[in-house]
Amino acid sequence: MKRKVLIEKKENHVWTFFLEEDQIAEIHCTKSDEREKVHQIGDIYVAKVQNIVQNIGAAFLEIEPGVNCYFDLRDAQNAFFTHKIGKKPLCIGDELVVQISREAVKTKVPTVTGNLSLTGRYAVLTHGNTRIGVSSKISKKDREAYKERLQEYQNDQYGLIIRTNAKDTAFEDVLTEIEQLKAEYEHLLKYAASRVCFSCLKSAPPSYITDLKNVYMDGMEEILVNDAEIYEKICSYFKKEMSENLELVHFHDDSGYPLGKIYSTETAVEHALAERVWLKHGGYLVIQVTEALTVIDVNSGKNVRKKGDDESTLKMNLEAAKETARQIRLRNLSGIILIDFINQDEEKNEEVLLKEFRYFLSKDPIQTTLVDITALGLAEVTRKKVRKPLHEAVREME
């Protein structure tokens, strides 16, 4: 698959666009003003327990004076405490090492966890989760080989997850990174033990760097950047972490033909925020986000079909399924998503639709699951929440 990344700075925001086969597949937007403190996913702090709410199984911790975060009580079992008050798993006044796992959304405070993760290009070291796992997108044969060769790392403190990026990489390179993550982990816990409450032990890099760290480099043709300062930061990162791909990074400094004009990025954002999405053969999707869930309705629109023509209905639904999977990723929708496909009479066609829809959803780098068809005939999808959806990120710019 041909891939490109565009990183475009506009005013005080940085836009990142992932292109696959010349079509924009993901859009991310973050603030670029580093003077304004932003708590990012991946930041690690020494936090203090302020309140425990047993009936919801949660506690509220401060990572800075006045900055409260949600903490699942189950995470206390594996947490690393720098100062313990009592014998209970978690007590008011306890100080422990936590990592931001979810950004603040609307009225909800950030979520932190005691299960720390140190993410590399090929592997993730997971404190608290001691299993050795391998991405399901790596072949079964290679997954089994990885698990066997990494048995020497099995321990009761941390585990390892081999990422999809490792599938075409020499085992020695993956092993080298694992050793680096292990050394970072040991240093982090040793350092934390001597730090005072509210200390920031590790700051996540700018989100556009994290995006480049996570993106698949297989088929990557170029990474275009329109801002000199950001370009230098990306080059510095690549020299240190991915020197073999440094030649892919290019500074685009053509005021006559800016990135936004060449790749129609403004139009792409407008379409990704629109409620209605037209399909090639006349049908359309209506995408509505509510507080509790997202609803996607499939309409035949201009596509005229005869009543009872189940084959035409299947073709329309398959087209809608492919575009729905694309829109979920493009808009970074998450949580519960219900899709109302056009009704089909034949059960075998419904099975075909579900099979193909699962395939389209499987291309999403973020965990996305087609649960089933509800009693009312709605396809139910769940997608892991990692960062704010596009519409919220854009709204915060206003």
Disulfide bonds with the S-S distance in Angstrom:
none
